[in-house]
Amino acid sequence: MTSLDKPTTEETSADTSADDARAVTEAALFEAFGGVRGMVETVLPGLLFVSIYTVNKNLHMSALAALGVALVMVVVRLARRDTVKHAFSGVFGVGFGVIFAMMTGNAKDFYLPGMLYTLGLAVAYIVTAMAGVPLIGLMLGPVFKENLSWRTRNPGRKKAYTKASWAWGLILLAKCAILFPLYWWADTTQLGWVLVALKIPPFLLAVYLTWVFLAKAPPPIDVFAEMEAEERAEEERKAAAAEEGEGAPAGRHRRS
């Protein structure tokens, strides 16, 4: 290999920096969306409900089993002192589904709160993207330690967050376009199995597109590191001022 063929130090450094940025993005997305365990906690209650209902058509048994497994996952999270936000959101979703189904006596209503939530979330993603305050940026800003700095100081990341919010909104709308007709026309088991099948693939597609957009965007501005640096600088200025104040009387004494 000639000297012209060898990568320069700057190129190597740029490649390393890009790899580090991608790794940070992957880790942040994994944390924000719960990873594999979060997906299991999302799918399992609905899967258990439709499985039991398919076998015995018993609404009460199916609903209570789904709620029970959701509560067990929260307890396991608490016992291991893990983050419980995904498990808790699953409990609330299952709980509302159980209430709806029990009140109406229609097993399909177990799925209705989650479907309405998906529709509302899709609208929120699209509306916030159109308003210039993309929801995905509000969600991921704290994870990347940039808070809202992307809105005014990092236009490249704002653009990436806007694209990601559009992607999430349109994917969720497409999911709703499949589920709501089934809610009216299909039976409970058909709706349930389709809903379970659509839990993970649209989610993974949205996460992948988010990763693609953010991997190409400028790195986040770590506002927490900036605040810490400002605090250190302020402490150093105070310490320097104190030293000057202590040294001034001694200097005047020697001159006298």
Secondary structure, DSSP 8 states (H G I E B T S, - for coil): --TTTS--HHHHHHHHHHHHHHHHHHHHHHHHT-HHHHHHHHHHHHHHHHHHHHHH--HHHHHHHHHHHHHHHHHHHHHTT---HHHHHHHHHHHHHHHHHHHH--GGGGSHHHHHHHHHHHHHHHHHHHHT--HHHHHHTTTTT-TTHHHHT-HHHHHHHHHHHHHHHHHHHHHHHHHHHHHHHS-HHHHHHHHHHTTSHHHHHHHHHHHHHHHTS-----HHHHHHHHHHHHHHHHHHHHHHHHHHHHHHHHH-
